[in-house]
Amino acid sequence: MAMRFLLRRPAALPVTALTAALILTPKSSVHAESPRDASERRPRRSLYDDSLSAPVKFADSRPTHSENCDYIRPTDRLAAQIGAARVFLHGHAAALEDKTNEVLTRAFHLEHSFTSTIAGLAPGPQTGEQVMPGAIYVAVAAMGSSIMVRNRNVLLRGVVPMLVGLGAGYVVLPNTMRNVGELVWRYEERFPAVAETHLAVKERVTRFVQTGVAHSQMGVQMFEGKVGEARERIEQWVSKGK
């Protein structure tokens, strides 16, 4: 009777379907949906948990040393090339600086040697010798001798002024000429052949001068003897005339 009543009234169908679903629904849970133990249950995390705010680490896609030992990054290669260029430039700059310092040192040594040499040629103050007037006298003597032999051959015109100038220098500036001779001799000692030639020429000139001085002394003595004889004859003639 009741079923017949329900079937007769269509409006009661939803109520009937809901009631049937509640009756037919099983009370026990399915094995796949069975709840886990308390120890296996995952605790619920809060939205404000610090573990969720930890930074996420991404895997490095670059090859590691174990994967490829020969791999060199472009930045490392560029840094190596820049370092090699800097070392190259520094080496050449240091070499150029050393060479410049060496050249300047040589120039300073040459300047000091030149100034000390020129200062050493001057006579000492105790000698009382003055270079400037004496040099003018020597130059005048050499020029006068060149005028005297201007009509002679080329050899005399070249040799006579030099010899006269040297002679005047040894007479007017003896200390200065001695210092010049010592300086020339120091330079000649570096070349043995030149030094030997100089010694031979000096010996010949010295012998020639000594011979000339001896002959001149003999000539003076002979002249004095002749003058003495003539004086005696004149005195005798004057005495006889009285």
URLINHU-V717725 format. One record per residue. N is the residue number from 1. RES is the residue in one letter. PSI is psi in radians with two decimals (none if undefined). OMEGA is omega in whole degrees, 0 to 359 (none if undefined). NEAR is the number of other C-alpha atoms within 10 Angstrom. Layout:
n = (N & N)
res = (RES & RES)
psi = (PSI & PSI)
omega = (OMEGA & OMEGA)
near = (NEAR & NEAR)
This chain:
n = (1 & 2 & 3 & 4 & 5 & 6 & 7 & 8 & 9 & 10 & 11 & 12 & 13 & 14 & 15 & 16 & 17 & 18 & 19 & 20 & 21 & 22 & 23 & 24 & 25 & 26 & 27 & 28 & 29 & 30 & 31 & 32 & 33 & 34 & 35 & 36 & 37 & 38 & 39 & 40 & 41 & 42 & 43 & 44 & 45 & 46 & 47 & 48 & 49 & 50 & 51 & 52 & 53 & 54 & 55 & 56 & 57 & 58 & 59 & 60 & 61 & 62 & 63 & 64 & 65 & 66 & 67 & 68 & 69 & 70 & 71 & 72 & 73 & 74 & 75 & 76 & 77 & 78 & 79 & 80 & 81 & 82 & 83 & 84 & 85 & 86 & 87 & 88 & 89 & 90 & 91 & 92 & 93 & 94 & 95 & 96 & 97 & 98 & 99 & 100 & 101 & 102 & 103 & 104 & 105 & 106 & 107 & 108 & 109 & 110 & 111 & 112 & 113 & 114 & 115 & 116 & 117 & 118 & 119 & 120 & 121 & 122 & 123 & 124 & 125 & 126 & 127 & 128 & 129 & 130 & 131 & 132 & 133 & 134 & 135 & 136 & 137 & 138 & 139 & 140 & 141 & 142 & 143 & 144 & 145 & 146 & 147 & 148 & 149 & 150 & 151 & 152 & 153 & 154 & 155 & 156 & 157 & 158 & 159 & 160 & 161 & 162 & 163 & 164 & 165 & 166 & 167 & 168 & 169 & 170 & 171 & 172 & 173 & 174 & 175 & 176 & 177 & 178 & 179 & 180 & 181 & 182 & 183 & 184 & 185 & 186 & 187 & 188 & 189 & 190 & 191 & 192 & 193 & 194 & 195 & 196 & 197 & 198 & 199 & 200 & 201 & 202 & 203 & 204 & 205 & 206 & 207 & 208 & 209 & 210 & 211 & 212 & 213 & 214 & 215 & 216 & 217 & 218 & 219 & 220 & 221 & 222 & 223 & 224 & 225 & 226 & 227 & 228 & 229 & 230 & 231 & 232 & 233 & 234 & 235 & 236 & 237 & 238 & 239 & 240 & 241 & 242)
res = (M & A & M & R & F & L & L & R & R & P & A & A & L & P & V & T & A & L & T & A & A & L & I & L & T & P & K & S & S & V & H & A & E & S & P & R & D & A & S & E & R & R & P & R & R & S & L & Y & D & D & S & L & S & A & P & V & K & F & A & D & S & R & P & T & H & S & E & N & C & D & Y & I & R & P & T & D & R & L & A & A & Q & I & G & A & A & R & V & F & L & H & G & H & A & A & A & L & E & D & K & T & N & E & V & L & T & R & A & F & H & L & E & H & S & F & T & S & T & I & A & G & L & A & P & G & P & Q & T & G & E & Q & V & M & P & G & A & I & Y & V & A & V & A & A & M & G & S & S & I & M & V & R & N & R & N & V & L & L & R & G & V & V & P & M & L & V & G & L & G & A & G & Y & V & V & L & P & N & T & M & R & N & V & G & E & L & V & W & R & Y & E & E & R & F & P & A & V & A & E & T & H & L & A & V & K & E & R & V & T & R & F & V & Q & T & G & V & A & H & S & Q & M & G & V & Q & M & F & E & G & K & V & G & E & A & R & E & R & I & E & Q & W & V & S & K & G & K)
psi = (-0.76 & -0.79 & -0.67 & -0.53 & -0.66 & -0.67 & -0.45 & -0.47 & 1.89 & -0.45 & -0.36 & 0.11 & -0.80 & -0.70 & -0.72 & -0.71 & -0.70 & -0.70 & -0.73 & -0.65 & -0.66 & -0.61 & -0.72 & -0.26 & 2.21 & 2.54 & -0.49 & 2.60 & 2.68 & 2.64 & -0.64 & -0.42 & 0.23 & 2.46 & 2.57 & 2.99 & 2.93 & -0.55 & -0.47 & -0.16 & 2.37 & 2.19 & 2.57 & 2.38 & 2.47 & 2.76 & -0.34 & 0.31 & 2.44 & -0.47 & -0.49 & -0.40 & 0.06 & 2.51 & 2.49 & 2.22 & 2.20 & 2.56 & 2.41 & 2.12 & -0.14 & 2.58 & 2.38 & 3.06 & -0.59 & -0.52 & -0.72 & 1.84 & -0.41 & 0.05 & 2.24 & 2.24 & 2.60 & -0.62 & -0.67 & -0.71 & -0.74 & -0.72 & -0.69 & -0.73 & -0.70 & -0.72 & -0.73 & -0.70 & -0.71 & -0.72 & -0.71 & -0.84 & -0.68 & -0.70 & -0.80 & -0.65 & -0.70 & -0.70 & -0.74 & -0.68 & -0.75 & -0.72 & -0.71 & -0.74 & -0.66 & -0.75 & -0.75 & -0.64 & -0.73 & -0.71 & -0.73 & -0.68 & -0.73 & -0.73 & -0.77 & -0.70 & -0.73 & -0.81 & -0.71 & -0.60 & -0.79 & -0.70 & -0.54 & -0.35 & -0.42 & 2.50 & 2.78 & 2.70 & -0.40 & -0.31 & -0.40 & 0.27 & 2.31 & 2.25 & -0.74 & -0.90 & -0.68 & -0.70 & -0.67 & -0.71 & -0.72 & -0.75 & -0.70 & -0.71 & -0.75 & -0.72 & -0.66 & -0.70 & -0.63 & -0.58 & -0.62 & -0.61 & 0.44 & -0.41 & 0.09 & -3.04 & 3.06 & -0.64 & -0.82 & -0.69 & -0.38 & -0.56 & -0.75 & -0.82 & -0.65 & -0.76 & -0.71 & -0.69 & -0.75 & -0.77 & -0.76 & -0.62 & -0.76 & -0.41 & -0.79 & -0.71 & 1.23 & -0.73 & -0.72 & -0.74 & -0.60 & -0.73 & -0.69 & -0.72 & -0.70 & -0.67 & -0.76 & -0.65 & -0.66 & -0.68 & -0.58 & -0.44 & -0.37 & -0.35 & 1.75 & -0.67 & -0.77 & -0.70 & -0.74 & -0.71 & -0.71 & -0.75 & -0.71 & -0.77 & -0.72 & -0.68 & -0.74 & -0.75 & -0.70 & -0.73 & -0.72 & -0.73 & -0.75 & -0.72 & -0.74 & -0.69 & -0.71 & -0.76 & -0.67 & -0.68 & -0.71 & -0.70 & -0.68 & -0.75 & -0.75 & -0.73 & -0.74 & -0.64 & -0.77 & -0.73 & -0.67 & -0.75 & -0.76 & -0.66 & -0.70 & -0.71 & -0.72 & -0.70 & -0.72 & -0.71 & -0.68 & -0.68 & -0.63 & -0.53 & -0.52 & none)
omega = (181 & 179 & 178 & 180 & 181 & 181 & 180 & 186 & 182 & 183 & 182 & 180 & 179 & 180 & 180 & 179 & 180 & 180 & 179 & 179 & 178 & 181 & 184 & 180 & 182 & 181 & 180 & 181 & 177 & 183 & 180 & 181 & 182 & 180 & 181 & 177 & 180 & 180 & 182 & 181 & 178 & 180 & 179 & 181 & 179 & 178 & 182 & 179 & 182 & 181 & 180 & 181 & 179 & 181 & 180 & 179 & 178 & 180 & 178 & 182 & 181 & 179 & 180 & 181 & 180 & 180 & 182 & 183 & 183 & 182 & 177 & 181 & 179 & 179 & 177 & 178 & 178 & 179 & 178 & 178 & 177 & 178 & 178 & 178 & 179 & 178 & 179 & 180 & 179 & 178 & 180 & 178 & 178 & 178 & 178 & 179 & 178 & 179 & 178 & 178 & 179 & 179 & 179 & 178 & 177 & 179 & 179 & 178 & 179 & 179 & 179 & 179 & 180 & 181 & 179 & 179 & 178 & 178 & 179 & 179 & 181 & 179 & 179 & 179 & 181 & 179 & 182 & 181 & 179 & 187 & 189 & 178 & 180 & 178 & 178 & 179 & 179 & 180 & 179 & 179 & 180 & 179 & 177 & 178 & 177 & 177 & 180 & 184 & 183 & 180 & 181 & 181 & 185 & 182 & 180 & 180 & 177 & 186 & 187 & 179 & 179 & 180 & 179 & 178 & 177 & 179 & 178 & 178 & 179 & 179 & 185 & 183 & 184 & 181 & 179 & 179 & 176 & 178 & 178 & 178 & 178 & 178 & 178 & 180 & 177 & 177 & 180 & 179 & 177 & 179 & 185 & 182 & 179 & 180 & 179 & 178 & 179 & 179 & 179 & 179 & 180 & 179 & 179 & 180 & 179 & 178 & 179 & 179 & 179 & 177 & 178 & 178 & 179 & 179 & 179 & 177 & 176 & 178 & 178 & 179 & 178 & 179 & 179 & 178 & 178 & 179 & 178 & 178 & 179 & 179 & 179 & 179 & 179 & 179 & 177 & 180 & 178 & 180 & 178 & 179 & 176 & none)
near = (5 & 7 & 7 & 8 & 10 & 14 & 12 & 11 & 9 & 9 & 10 & 12 & 13 & 10 & 10 & 12 & 11 & 11 & 11 & 11 & 10 & 10 & 10 & 9 & 8 & 9 & 8 & 7 & 9 & 9 & 7 & 6 & 7 & 9 & 11 & 9 & 7 & 8 & 7 & 8 & 9 & 8 & 8 & 6 & 10 & 9 & 9 & 8 & 9 & 9 & 10 & 11 & 9 & 8 & 7 & 7 & 6 & 6 & 6 & 7 & 6 & 7 & 10 & 10 & 10 & 7 & 9 & 9 & 9 & 8 & 10 & 10 & 9 & 9 & 9 & 10 & 11 & 11 & 12 & 12 & 12 & 12 & 12 & 12 & 12 & 11 & 12 & 12 & 12 & 12 & 12 & 11 & 12 & 12 & 12 & 12 & 12 & 12 & 12 & 12 & 12 & 12 & 12 & 12 & 12 & 12 & 12 & 12 & 12 & 12 & 12 & 11 & 12 & 12 & 11 & 11 & 14 & 10 & 10 & 14 & 18 & 17 & 19 & 12 & 8 & 6 & 8 & 8 & 17 & 15 & 16 & 9 & 11 & 18 & 17 & 11 & 17 & 21 & 16 & 14 & 20 & 22 & 15 & 15 & 18 & 20 & 12 & 13 & 17 & 13 & 10 & 10 & 9 & 10 & 9 & 14 & 17 & 13 & 13 & 16 & 21 & 17 & 13 & 19 & 21 & 18 & 17 & 21 & 22 & 15 & 13 & 19 & 23 & 16 & 19 & 22 & 20 & 15 & 16 & 17 & 12 & 13 & 14 & 12 & 15 & 12 & 11 & 16 & 12 & 10 & 10 & 10 & 11 & 14 & 17 & 13 & 12 & 14 & 13 & 12 & 12 & 12 & 12 & 12 & 12 & 12 & 12 & 12 & 12 & 12 & 12 & 12 & 12 & 12 & 12 & 12 & 12 & 12 & 12 & 12 & 12 & 12 & 12 & 12 & 12 & 12 & 12 & 12 & 12 & 12 & 12 & 12 & 12 & 12 & 12 & 11 & 11 & 10 & 9 & 8 & 7 & 5)
